[in-house]
Amino acid sequence: MELKINRKTALDALLGVARVASKSSTLPILESVKVNVRVDGTIVFTAFDLEVSVMKKIKVADSFESPIDFCLNPRDTASILKTIKDEEIVLDVDSDRCVIKHTKGEVSLPVLPAVDFPEISKDEVKGKAFVDSETLFEWLKNAIKFVGNDKLRPVINGVYLYIDGTEFGVAASDGKVLFTNNYDLGGSPMNVNGVLGSKAVSPLLDMINATEHVTVSFGEKMLSFRTDTSMLSCLKPVGVFPKFKMLLQTRPDVTKIRIDKVDLIDSVARTKMTARIDTYLLRLSVQNDTLGVSSEDLMLSKKSKEICSSEVNGPSGFDIGVNGDNFLDCLNAV
């Protein structure tokens, strides 16, 4: 079968799923991308590492005479497509080879039988939400900075997504820093949740970037995300995400400080340069209507101190210590 296809479209689709394909696996087929040519004129590229599955669909013709499935090595194929200058190429596929034809010549690559490619298991959907892609993109981009890396608690090694009533939100925490955000979906209330593993975040960000909406489905064992042309599914880790909302309750003894965010970020970035590189410890001093930011490295005789104007509501005259890197990430995420 010969397939005429736009080179850049094919390359973008291949790269969009290739990062999920295993780089070394006891199952060689998992290092491949499955290519499914359908009679309706679409080609579907799929990668699956037994934990995360990504599918990208492109329309290339009005119809094809017959369907065909095969598996390609995505890295070899992408490297070749990058060097070809033609706008359109022809793929000549049979049961053993895929020949990429262009004006300068052709390249022949081996293919593997698609029957050996594992299929992701069916899952019962408990609830779904139709969310704004731009909002979810920003949330995930910030949340990934705060996920944990704990082999004994895999449930914190990803981004928690939930629908509580009509509230849709995300949360991430490594046990020291918490990031969370939410908004009201409206519609019928439900109570579903799941954790998106950290390895699935980057391919999902690529998938939903520049799209308008994404459908998030919460299954019994999986989370799924679907756009008009793409789909990502991932297994939910075992365990219960920490009950983070208890930390967000307002307490009467908390000192609130109103301060210019850009001014504070600049001060933190500068004072962090003189902190010890093993701790990046900063001292925040709350005094009347000012917030002081300071650091010191006794071993290298370095120190710095800055004062930021602020409005303090509550008790003052105390110091606290924070990790400069974590604090800067938090400020940038707001």
C-alpha positions as CSV (number, residue, x, y, z in Angstrom):
1,M,0.0,0.0,0.0
2,E,1.3,3.5,-0.9
3,L,0.4,6.5,1.3
4,K,1.0,10.0,0.2
5,I,1.4,12.2,3.3
6,N,2.7,15.7,4.3
7,R,6.2,15.2,5.8
8,K,5.9,17.8,8.6
9,T,2.4,16.5,9.6
10,A,3.7,13.0,9.9
11,L,6.8,14.1,11.8
12,D,4.9,16.2,14.3
13,A,2.5,13.3,14.9
14,L,5.3,10.8,15.3
15,L,7.2,13.1,17.7
16,G,4.0,13.8,19.6
17,V,3.8,10.2,20.7
18,A,7.4,9.0,20.5
19,R,8.4,10.3,23.9
20,V,6.2,7.8,25.6
21,A,7.7,4.8,23.7
22,S,10.2,2.9,25.9
23,K,13.8,3.5,25.2
24,S,14.8,0.0,26.4
25,S,12.4,-2.7,27.3
26,T,12.2,-6.4,27.8
27,L,9.4,-6.2,25.2
28,P,11.0,-4.7,22.0
29,I,7.6,-3.9,20.6
30,L,7.2,-1.2,23.3
31,E,10.0,0.7,21.7
32,S,7.9,1.1,18.6
33,V,5.1,3.3,17.6
34,K,2.0,1.6,16.2
35,V,0.7,3.1,12.9
36,N,-3.0,2.4,12.1
37,V,-4.1,3.3,8.6
38,R,-7.9,3.5,8.5
39,V,-10.3,3.4,5.5
40,D,-11.7,6.8,6.4
41,G,-8.4,8.4,5.3
42,T,-6.9,8.9,8.8
43,I,-3.7,7.6,10.2
44,V,-3.4,7.0,14.0
45,F,0.0,6.9,15.7
46,T,0.1,5.2,19.1
47,A,2.8,4.7,21.8
48,F,2.3,2.7,25.0
49,D,4.8,1.8,27.8
50,L,2.3,-0.3,29.8
51,E,1.7,2.7,32.0
52,V,1.0,5.7,29.7
53,S,-0.6,5.6,26.3
54,V,-0.6,8.4,23.8
55,M,-2.6,8.5,20.5
56,K,-2.3,11.2,17.7
57,K,-4.7,11.1,14.7
58,I,-4.1,12.9,11.4
59,K,-6.3,13.2,8.3
60,V,-4.3,12.6,5.1
61,A,-6.9,11.5,2.4
62,D,-10.6,11.1,1.7
63,S,-10.4,7.4,2.1
64,F,-8.1,4.3,1.7
65,E,-8.9,1.1,-0.1
66,S,-8.1,-1.1,2.9
67,P,-6.8,-0.7,6.5
68,I,-3.3,-1.7,7.5
69,D,-1.5,-1.7,10.8
70,F,2.3,-1.8,11.4
71,C,4.9,-0.8,14.0
72,L,7.9,1.5,13.3
73,N,10.9,2.5,15.3
74,P,10.1,6.2,16.0
75,R,13.6,7.5,16.6
76,D,15.0,6.1,13.3
77,T,12.0,7.3,11.4
78,A,11.9,10.8,12.9
79,S,15.6,11.2,12.2
80,I,15.1,10.4,8.6
81,L,12.0,12.6,8.2
82,K,13.9,15.6,9.7
83,T,16.6,15.4,6.9
84,I,14.2,15.1,4.0
85,K,13.4,18.5,2.4
86,D,10.2,17.5,0.4
87,E,6.9,18.9,1.5
88,E,5.2,15.6,0.7
89,I,6.5,12.0,0.9
90,V,5.2,8.6,0.0
91,L,5.1,5.6,2.4
92,D,5.1,2.2,0.6
93,V,4.2,-0.3,3.3
94,D,4.0,-4.1,3.2
95,S,4.2,-6.8,5.9
96,D,8.0,-6.5,6.3
97,R,9.1,-3.0,5.2
98,C,8.2,0.6,5.1
99,V,9.8,2.5,2.3
100,I,10.0,6.3,2.6
101,K,10.1,7.7,-1.0
102,H,11.2,11.3,-1.8
103,T,12.6,13.2,-4.7
104,K,16.2,12.3,-3.9
105,G,15.6,8.6,-3.4
106,E,14.1,6.3,-0.8
107,V,14.8,4.8,2.6
108,S,13.7,1.3,3.6
109,L,12.9,0.5,7.3
110,P,11.8,-2.7,8.9
111,V,8.4,-3.0,10.5
112,L,7.0,-5.2,13.2
113,P,3.6,-6.8,13.2
114,A,1.0,-4.7,15.0
115,V,-0.7,-7.8,16.4
116,D,2.2,-7.9,19.0
117,F,1.5,-4.4,20.1
118,P,-0.3,-4.4,23.5
119,E,-3.6,-2.8,23.9
120,I,-4.6,-0.6,26.8
121,S,-7.3,-2.3,28.9
122,K,-10.9,-1.0,29.0
123,D,-11.9,1.0,32.0
124,E,-15.2,2.1,33.5
125,V,-15.6,5.9,33.4
126,K,-16.8,7.3,36.8
127,G,-17.0,10.9,35.7
128,K,-15.7,13.4,33.1
129,A,-15.2,17.1,32.8
130,F,-14.9,19.4,29.7
131,V,-12.2,21.9,30.8
132,D,-10.3,24.9,29.3
133,S,-7.0,23.7,27.9
134,E,-5.1,26.9,28.6
135,T,-6.1,26.8,32.2
136,L,-5.1,23.1,32.6
137,F,-1.9,23.7,30.8
138,E,-0.8,26.5,33.2
139,W,-1.8,24.5,36.2
140,L,0.1,21.4,35.1
141,K,3.2,23.4,34.1
142,N,3.4,24.9,37.6
143,A,2.3,21.8,39.5
144,I,5.0,19.5,38.0
145,K,7.6,21.5,40.0
146,F,6.2,20.4,43.3
147,V,5.5,16.6,42.8
148,G,7.3,14.2,45.1
149,N,9.9,11.5,44.3
150,D,9.1,8.8,46.9
151,K,9.3,5.2,45.9
152,L,7.3,4.2,49.0
153,R,4.5,6.7,48.3
154,P,4.0,6.7,44.5
155,V,0.7,8.5,44.9
156,I,2.5,11.8,45.6
157,N,4.8,11.3,42.6
158,G,2.3,13.0,40.3
159,V,-0.4,15.7,39.9
160,Y,-3.7,15.0,41.7
161,L,-6.8,16.0,39.7
162,Y,-10.3,15.9,41.2
163,I,-13.9,16.9,40.9
164,D,-15.5,17.6,44.2
165,G,-19.1,18.6,43.7
166,T,-18.8,21.1,40.9
167,E,-15.2,22.1,41.8
168,F,-12.5,20.9,39.4
169,G,-8.9,21.3,40.7
170,V,-5.4,20.1,40.8
171,A,-2.8,19.7,43.6
172,A,0.8,18.6,43.9
173,S,3.0,18.1,46.9
174,D,6.4,16.6,47.8
175,G,5.5,16.6,51.5
176,K,7.1,20.0,52.1
177,V,5.5,22.3,49.5
178,L,1.9,22.3,48.3
179,F,0.5,23.7,45.0
180,T,-3.2,23.7,44.3
181,N,-5.7,25.5,42.1
182,N,-9.4,25.1,41.2
183,Y,-12.4,26.6,39.6
184,D,-16.2,25.9,39.4
185,L,-17.3,23.7,36.5
186,G,-21.0,24.1,37.1
187,G,-23.3,21.3,35.9
188,S,-24.1,18.2,37.8
189,P,-22.0,17.5,41.0
190,M,-19.8,14.4,41.2
191,N,-16.9,13.1,43.4
192,V,-14.0,11.6,41.3
193,N,-10.3,11.9,41.5
194,G,-7.0,10.4,40.3
195,V,-3.2,11.1,40.1
196,L,-1.5,11.9,36.8
197,G,2.0,10.3,37.0
198,S,4.9,12.7,36.5
199,K,6.1,10.9,33.4
200,A,2.7,11.6,31.7
201,V,2.7,15.4,32.4
202,S,5.2,16.4,29.6
203,P,3.5,14.5,26.8
204,L,0.1,15.8,28.0
205,L,1.4,19.4,28.0
206,D,2.5,18.9,24.4
207,M,-0.9,17.4,23.5
208,I,-3.1,20.2,25.0
209,N,-0.9,23.1,24.0
210,A,-2.6,25.3,21.5
211,T,-6.0,23.5,21.8
212,E,-9.1,25.1,23.2
213,H,-10.7,22.4,25.3
214,V,-9.9,18.9,26.7
215,T,-12.1,16.3,28.1
216,V,-10.8,14.7,31.3
217,S,-12.2,11.3,32.1
218,F,-11.9,9.7,35.6
219,G,-12.0,5.9,35.4
220,E,-11.8,3.2,37.9
221,K,-8.1,2.5,37.1
222,M,-7.1,5.2,34.7
223,L,-7.1,8.9,33.8
224,S,-7.8,9.9,30.2
225,F,-7.5,13.2,28.3
226,R,-9.0,13.7,24.9
227,T,-8.8,16.5,22.3
228,D,-10.1,16.5,18.7
229,T,-7.0,14.8,17.4
230,S,-5.2,13.3,20.4
231,M,-5.7,11.1,23.5
232,L,-3.6,10.3,26.5
233,S,-4.4,7.6,29.1
234,C,-2.4,6.6,32.2
235,L,-2.8,4.2,35.0
236,K,-3.6,5.7,38.4
237,P,-1.0,4.8,41.1
238,V,-2.2,2.9,44.2
239,G,-2.8,4.9,47.3
240,V,-4.8,7.9,48.6
241,F,-3.5,11.4,48.0
242,P,-3.0,13.5,51.2
243,K,-6.0,15.5,52.4
244,F,-4.4,18.8,51.5
245,K,-7.6,21.0,52.0
246,M,-7.1,20.9,55.7
247,L,-4.0,23.0,55.3
248,L,-6.0,25.7,53.4
249,Q,-8.4,26.5,56.3
250,T,-8.1,30.0,57.6
251,R,-6.6,30.3,61.1
252,P,-7.0,33.3,63.4
253,D,-3.4,33.4,64.5
254,V,-1.8,33.8,61.0
255,T,0.1,37.0,60.1
256,K,-0.9,38.2,56.6
257,I,1.6,40.3,54.6
258,R,0.5,42.2,51.5
259,I,3.6,42.8,49.2
260,D,4.5,43.5,45.6
261,K,5.2,40.1,44.1
262,V,7.7,41.2,41.5
263,D,9.6,43.2,44.2
264,L,9.7,40.1,46.4
265,I,10.8,37.8,43.6
266,D,13.7,40.1,42.7
267,S,14.8,40.2,46.4
268,V,14.6,36.5,46.8
269,A,16.5,35.8,43.6
270,R,19.3,38.1,44.7
271,T,19.7,37.0,48.3
272,K,19.6,33.3,47.2
273,M,22.9,33.9,45.5
274,T,24.7,34.3,48.8
275,A,23.0,31.4,50.6
276,R,24.6,28.1,51.2
277,I,24.2,26.0,48.1
278,D,23.3,22.8,50.0
279,T,20.3,24.4,51.7
280,Y,19.6,27.8,50.0
281,L,18.3,28.9,53.4
282,L,16.8,32.4,53.5
283,R,15.6,34.3,56.6
284,L,12.4,36.2,56.3
285,S,12.1,38.8,59.0
286,V,8.6,40.3,59.7
287,Q,9.1,43.7,61.4
288,N,6.2,46.2,61.6
289,D,5.5,47.2,58.0
290,T,8.5,45.6,56.4
291,L,9.6,42.2,55.3
292,G,13.3,41.5,55.4
293,V,15.0,38.9,53.2
294,S,18.5,37.8,54.1
295,S,21.0,34.9,53.7
296,E,24.5,34.1,54.8
297,D,27.2,31.5,53.9
298,L,29.7,31.5,56.8
299,M,32.1,29.2,55.0
300,L,32.6,31.5,52.0
301,S,32.0,34.8,53.9
302,K,29.0,35.8,51.8
303,K,25.9,37.5,53.0
304,S,23.1,39.8,51.8
305,K,20.0,41.5,53.2
306,E,17.2,43.4,51.6
307,I,14.1,45.2,52.9
308,C,10.7,45.1,51.1
309,S,7.9,47.5,51.9
310,S,4.7,45.6,52.9
311,E,1.4,45.8,54.8
312,V,1.5,43.5,57.8
313,N,-1.8,42.4,59.4
314,G,-1.2,40.5,62.6
315,P,1.7,39.8,65.0
316,S,5.2,40.9,63.9
317,G,8.7,40.9,65.3
318,F,9.6,37.3,64.3
319,D,11.8,35.4,61.8
320,I,11.2,32.3,59.7
321,G,13.5,30.3,57.5
322,V,12.6,29.0,54.0
323,N,14.3,27.2,51.2
324,G,15.1,29.8,48.5
325,D,14.5,27.5,45.6
326,N,11.1,26.2,46.8
327,F,10.0,29.7,47.8
328,L,10.9,31.1,44.4
329,D,9.0,28.3,42.7
330,C,6.0,29.1,44.8
331,L,6.1,32.8,44.0
332,N,6.4,32.2,40.3
333,A,3.5,29.7,40.4
334,V,1.1,32.4,41.8
